Amino acid sequence: MDWLTGTKIPVGSGANVVFVWMKTHLTAVFDAISWALEGLIAGFLWLLQAPNPLVLIAVFVALAWVLQRNWKICVGVALGFLFVVNQGYWKETTESLTLILSSCAVCMAIGVPVGIACAHNARLNAAISPVLDLMQTLPTFVYLIPAIIFFGIGMVPGLIATVIFVLPAPIRLTELGVASTPTALLEAATAFGATPRQRLWKVELPWALPQIMVGLNQTIMLSLSMVVIASMVGANGLGVPVMRALASVNAAKGFESGFVIVVVAIALRSIFQREVK
């Protein structure tokens, strides 16, 4: 086997050369991205931390009622967030929600158009599928390395790593929803003189809406699963007390903060869950 291992394919060194070149020549691009994302994060953070916690909880309950029309879900959402306040993790929760909302905004803004394009272009779908597989299967800790190289530490690299990990979900579910539009509906729309744009907005997207909402739900859940990992690069939120509990081997603190993450995940899922046809 020496003949096989003697000459190592330079995967790592090649990636390092690419990173160094990008860091040297694309600094202005990364600074612009960082500035835009910092503004997005600051806006969401102010929106979540400026109001009284009870006011914000009422907003989440109202959103749950608008989307679900189920008083039991509304009560569960209210009790869940009140539990978070009771445990003293409201500030960390708003910071994690900032990361989640920011990643949702970026992922849905990119994922839905790309998913629509993939549904309409089989070659693009075939070309992008291996990339999406790579984004989902590559260990999430690997994303943190280039994020730190290009953006330093803080909320921005945590957001970048989260977006890379989460983005395949809205792309694939949007593509699935649009591609599954019945041919009979499309033919009927065409027969009545609908343009391609009208077919997209009035037939395909309404049909795909449940799948798109599932994509949003998955984006929220996957983003929440990244809060602990994002804390390793300086992102604030519920991942910070978890990491501190791990560093000090504090089982009580770890279970307490971990249970808060679970409660927030259940509340958010209850608000945005949608059944697929």
N, C-alpha and C positions, 0 to 999 in steps of 0.2 A: 504493500500500500504506500510505500515511500514515494513512488512515482506520482501518486495522486495528491499527496499532501506536501510534496516538496516545493511546488510552485503554487502559492496561495493567490487566488483571485482577489485583487485589491478592492474589495467592496467597501470596507471601512475607510481606508485611506482615500479612495475615490470620493466617497461622500464628504469627507473632511475637506478635500480640495474644493468641492462645490460650495460648501458652507463658507469657507474662507473667501472665495471669490464673491459670493453674494453679499457677505458682510462688508467687503471692501467697495464694491461697485453699486450696491443697491441700498446704501444707507438712507438716502433721501426717501426712497419708497417705503422702507420700514418705518422711518420717522413719521411719514404721512399716515400710514396705517395705524401706528401707535397713537398719534394725536386724535384720529377719528374715533378709535375705540375707547380712548380715555374719556372723550366727550360723551360717548354713548353710556359708558359705565357711570360717569358722574351724574348724568341726567336721571338714570334709573335709581341710583343711590339716593339722590335728593327726593325723588318721587316717593320712595319707600320709607325714608327716615324722617321726612319733614312732618307728616301728619302724626297725630296721636295713634298709638298701636290699635286702640279700639276702633278708631275711624277706619283704619286700613283693613282690620278684620271685617268690619261691616261691608267694605267694598268687595272683599273676596266672597263673602256670603251672598251679596247681591249678584255678583258674577256667576256664582254657582246656581242661583235661582234662574237667571236669564238663560243659562246654557242647559240646565238639567230639569228644571221645573219639578223638583223633588224636595220637599221640606226636610226629609230625613237626611239627605246629603248636605243641605244647608246647615242643619244642626251639627252634623259631624264635622264639617269644615270649621264652624265657629268653635266647637269644643277643642278641636285639634290645635288651632292657633292660640286659643286661650291657655291651653296646656303649655305651649311654647313660652308664652309670656310668664306663666307661673314658674317655669323652670329657670327663668332669667337668661334666655338665649334669643331674645327678640332682635337685638342688634346684629348678632351673628346670622340670624335667619334672614334679615333684610339684605345683608351682604351676599349671602348665598343666592337669594332670590334675584339680586342684581346680576350675578354671574349667569343665572339661568335665563332671565329675561333677555340679557344681551346676546347670549348664544342662540336663543330662539329667534331673535330678530335677524341675526346674521344668517343662521342656517335656513330659515324659511325664505328669506330674501334671495338666497342663492339656490336652495334646494328645489323650490317649486318651479322656477323657470327652467332649471336644468332637467328636472324630471319630465316636464312637458316636452322639452326638446328631445329627450331620449325616447319618449313615447311615440314621437312623430318621425324619428330617424333611427332605423335599426342599426346602421353602422356606428352612429355615435353611441348608442346603447351598448353595443358589443365592445367598443373601444374603452368606454368608461367603466364597465363592470369590473375588470381586474384592478383598476385604481381604487374603486370603492371597496373591493375585497381587501386590498392592502391597508386601507385606512381603518377598516374594522378589525383586522386581525393583528396588525402590528402592536406590540405591547404599548400601552398608553404612556408608560414612563419614557419611552423613546421620544415621544412628541415633545417632552419637556426640554430636551437638550437643544434642538434648534430654536425653540421658543425663547430660552434663556439667552442663547447666542445673539439672536436678532432683536429681542425686546427687553432684555434685562430681567429683573424680578418684579413681581407685583401682580395686579389683577389682569393686565393685558396678556402676558404669556399664559396665564391660567385660562383666559378666554380663548386664546388661539389654540391651545392644546385641546380644549373642550370642543371647539368647532370642528377641528379635524376628526375627532373621534365620533362626533354626533352626526355630521353632515350626511353620511350615506343613508341614514334612516329617512329623512324627508325626500331625498332624491328618489329612492327606490319605491317608496309608498306612493308618491305622486305619479311616478311612471306607471305603476301598477294600476292606479285608479283611472288615469286617462286612457291607457291602453285597453282597459276592460270595458270601455264604453261600447254598448251594443251597436253592431253595424247597422241594424234597422233604424236606430235613432239618427245616426249620421246620414244615412241615405234619405230619410224623411226630411231632415233639415236641409240637405242639399236640394231635394226636389222642390222645396218651398223657396229656393233662391238664397239660402244662407251662404254668406262668404266664409272662408276658412276662419277668419277672426270671430265671426258670429257663432260658428259651430263650437269654437273653443270656449267662448265666454258663456254661451247659453245652453250648450249641451254637454260638452266634455267636462268642464270644471264643476258644474252642479252635480253631475254623476260621480265625479271623483272626490267630492267634498268629504264624504265619510273617511275615505282613505287618507286624505290630506290631514284631517283632524287626528287620525291615528298617528300620522307622522309627527304632528305637533306634540301629541301626548308622549310619543317615544322620545322626541327631542328633549322634552322637559325631564323625563325620567333618566335618560342617559346623561344629561347635563348635571342632574343632581347626584348621580353616581360618581361624577368627577370632582366633587367639591373637596374631598379629602386629598386626592392626588394634586389638585390645583393649589392646595395650601402649601405643598412642598416647594413651590416657586414664589411664595409670598402672597398668594391670593387670600384675602380675608374671607371669613365665613365660618360655617359649621365644621369645616375640616380642621380648623386651627385647634379647638379644644380636643378633638379626637387625637391629633398628632401630639399635643401636650400630654394627654393621658397615656399615650403609648410610650412617650419618652420617660415618663415618671412611673410607669407601670401602675397607674391609678385605675383600677377596675371600675370603681364607682363612677368616676368622671367619664370614663370611656363609654360605659353603658348608658349613662345619662345623656351625653351628647349624641351618641349613636341612635338612641331611641327617639330623640328629637328629630333627627334626619328622617327616620322612618315615618314619623307622624306628619312631617311636612310633605314627604313623598305621597302618602296616602291622601292627604288633603288636596294636593295639586292634581293627582290622578282623578279624584272624584269630581273635581271641577271640570276638567277637560276631556274626560272619557267619552268616547263615541262608539256606537255599534257600527260595524261594517256590514253592508248589505251582503 
